[in-house]
Amino acid sequence: METRFREGEVIVRREMLDGREWLVYPVRVAADDEHALAVYLAQGTPLTFGHGDFRWGPHAWLAFAHEWQSSGVLQLQRAGEGYAVWGRWEGGALREWYVNFQAPFARTERGFDTLDHELDLVIPGDGSPYRWKDVDHFDERVRTGGLTAEEAAAVRAAASRVVGLVERGECWWERWREWAPPAEWAVPAPAALTDGGAPGTR
């Protein structure tokens, strides 16, 4: 039986590209159970980027301050699924569910690994129609060989499954609509880039 993380524990989310850490940051566990691994990315969280040559080139966020600029987001992911659902709130009300298509997450001793696959689906919190985002970025990754044909097919299949859930009203993530981070949750310390490093204070 796999070891689950504790609520409130700080763990490390790593995006792995070419077998190396491309983007690393600490998140705090909101829940880890049979439903999902839920983690919170707080505003101001430090971001650590990998160095050297990557097949995708340098990370697009390198040009900005190395911290999470937007308001905090709740990231919900299920084992074996090629996507995570991010919840964003404004003024205590859900602004949107942001479906981030990514490699199925793999647990590590310090947290979990994944890789953003560019394509996104935005589901407004007020029930307005969903819309696609970054389709051109995804298509360019495929065109230039940044994603293999098999990876691209997996992303499209995951996108089809999510659209099916939305259109059937089977959005499992809706159980988190009223969630809010505890007031005592401080912004975590920087995540160590070196494999095996400490994820920060718990």
C-alpha positions in Angstrom: 0.0 0.0 0.0 1.4 3.4 -1.0 2.3 5.9 1.7 0.1 9.0 1.6 1.1 12.5 2.5 -0.3 14.2 5.5 -2.7 17.2 5.3 -0.7 20.4 5.8 2.6 18.7 4.8 4.9 20.6 2.4 5.9 18.4 -0.5 7.7 19.1 -3.9 6.0 19.2 -7.3 8.6 18.7 -10.1 8.1 19.1 -13.8 10.6 16.6 -15.4 11.8 17.1 -18.9 14.6 15.1 -20.6 15.0 13.2 -17.3 15.9 16.4 -15.4 14.1 18.9 -13.2 12.7 21.7 -15.4 10.5 23.5 -12.9 10.3 22.7 -9.2 8.2 24.3 -6.4 6.8 23.4 -3.0 3.1 22.9 -2.4 1.1 22.1 0.7 -1.1 19.0 0.9 -4.8 19.7 1.2 -5.8 16.0 1.0 -4.4 12.7 -0.1 -6.9 10.0 -0.3 -8.8 7.6 -2.6 -10.4 10.6 -4.4 -7.3 12.7 -5.3 -4.0 14.2 -4.3 -5.0 17.8 -3.6 -2.2 20.3 -3.1 -2.2 24.1 -2.7 0.2 26.4 -4.5 0.3 29.7 -2.6 0.8 33.1 -4.1 4.5 34.1 -3.6 5.7 30.5 -3.7 9.3 30.4 -4.9 9.9 28.7 -8.3 13.2 26.9 -9.1 14.1 26.3 -12.7 16.5 23.7 -14.2 19.7 24.8 -16.0 21.3 23.6 -19.2 19.8 22.6 -22.6 16.3 21.2 -22.8 14.6 20.0 -25.9 11.9 22.7 -25.3 14.5 25.4 -24.7 14.5 27.5 -21.5 11.3 27.7 -19.4 9.0 30.5 -20.6 8.6 31.8 -17.0 12.4 32.5 -16.6 11.8 36.1 -17.8 9.5 36.8 -14.8 10.1 37.0 -11.1 10.8 33.5 -9.8 7.7 33.2 -7.7 4.1 32.3 -8.3 2.6 35.6 -9.3 -1.1 34.8 -9.4 -3.5 34.1 -6.4 -3.2 30.7 -4.8 -4.5 27.7 -6.7 -5.7 24.3 -5.5 -4.3 21.5 -7.7 -6.3 18.2 -7.9 -4.9 15.2 -9.6 -5.8 11.5 -9.7 -3.5 8.6 -10.2 -3.1 7.5 -13.8 -4.9 10.5 -15.3 -3.3 12.8 -17.8 -4.6 16.0 -16.3 -5.0 18.0 -13.1 -7.8 20.4 -12.2 -6.7 23.7 -10.7 -9.3 25.7 -8.7 -9.0 29.5 -8.6 -11.0 31.7 -6.3 -11.7 35.5 -6.1 -13.4 37.2 -3.2 -14.3 33.8 -1.7 -16.1 32.7 -4.9 -14.9 30.1 -7.4 -13.6 32.0 -10.5 -12.8 28.9 -12.6 -11.7 25.4 -12.8 -8.5 25.3 -15.0 -7.8 21.8 -16.4 -4.1 21.4 -16.9 -3.2 18.5 -19.2 0.0 16.9 -18.0 1.8 13.6 -17.6 0.2 11.3 -15.1 1.8 12.2 -11.7 4.4 9.8 -10.2 4.9 9.8 -6.5 8.4 10.4 -5.1 9.7 10.4 -1.5 9.5 14.2 -1.5 6.3 14.7 -3.5 5.4 14.0 -7.1 6.7 14.4 -10.7 4.7 15.4 -13.8 5.1 17.6 -16.9 2.8 20.2 -18.3 1.7 19.3 -21.8 0.6 22.9 -22.7 -3.1 22.3 -23.5 -5.6 23.7 -21.1 -9.4 23.8 -20.6 -11.0 26.7 -18.7 -14.3 26.0 -17.0 -15.8 29.2 -15.6 -17.1 28.9 -12.0 -20.4 30.6 -13.0 -21.5 27.9 -15.3 -20.5 29.7 -18.5 -19.4 27.5 -21.5 -15.9 26.1 -21.2 -13.1 27.2 -23.5 -9.8 25.9 -24.7 -6.5 27.6 -24.0 -3.0 27.3 -25.5 -4.1 25.0 -28.3 -1.5 26.7 -30.6 1.3 26.0 -28.0 0.3 22.4 -27.9 0.1 22.1 -31.7 3.6 23.7 -32.0 5.0 21.2 -29.5 3.6 18.4 -31.6 4.8 19.9 -34.9 8.3 20.5 -33.7 8.7 17.0 -32.1 8.6 18.3 -28.5 5.8 15.8 -27.9 5.8 12.4 -29.6 2.9 11.2 -31.6 2.0 8.8 -28.7 2.2 11.6 -26.1 0.0 13.9 -28.3 -2.5 11.1 -28.7 -2.6 10.6 -24.9 -3.2 14.3 -24.3 -6.1 14.4 -26.9 -7.6 11.3 -25.3 -7.4 12.9 -21.8 -9.0 16.0 -23.2 -11.8 14.0 -24.7 -12.4 12.3 -21.3 -12.6 15.6 -19.5 -15.0 17.1 -22.0 -17.2 14.0 -21.6 -17.2 14.5 -17.8 -18.1 18.1 -18.1 -20.9 17.6 -20.6 -22.4 14.7 -18.6 -22.2 16.8 -15.4 -19.8 14.3 -13.8 -17.2 16.8 -12.6 -15.6 15.0 -9.6 -13.7 18.1 -8.7 -16.8 20.0 -7.8 -16.7 18.6 -4.2 -13.9 21.2 -3.7 -15.9 24.2 -4.8 -16.2 25.7 -1.2 -12.7 24.9 -0.2 -10.4 27.6 1.2 -6.8 27.3 2.5 -6.4 27.5 6.3 -5.3 30.9 7.4 -2.3 29.5 9.2 -0.7 28.1 6.0 2.4 30.1 5.3 4.2 30.3 2.0 6.6 27.3 1.9 10.3 27.7 1.7 12.1 27.1 -1.7 12.1 23.6 -3.0 15.7 22.3 -3.4 16.5 21.6 -7.1 19.1 18.9 -6.3 17.6 15.4 -6.3 17.1 14.2 -2.8 17.1 17.7 -1.3 14.8 18.7 1.5 11.4 20.1 0.4 11.4 22.8 3.1 9.8 23.0 6.5 6.7 21.0 7.2 
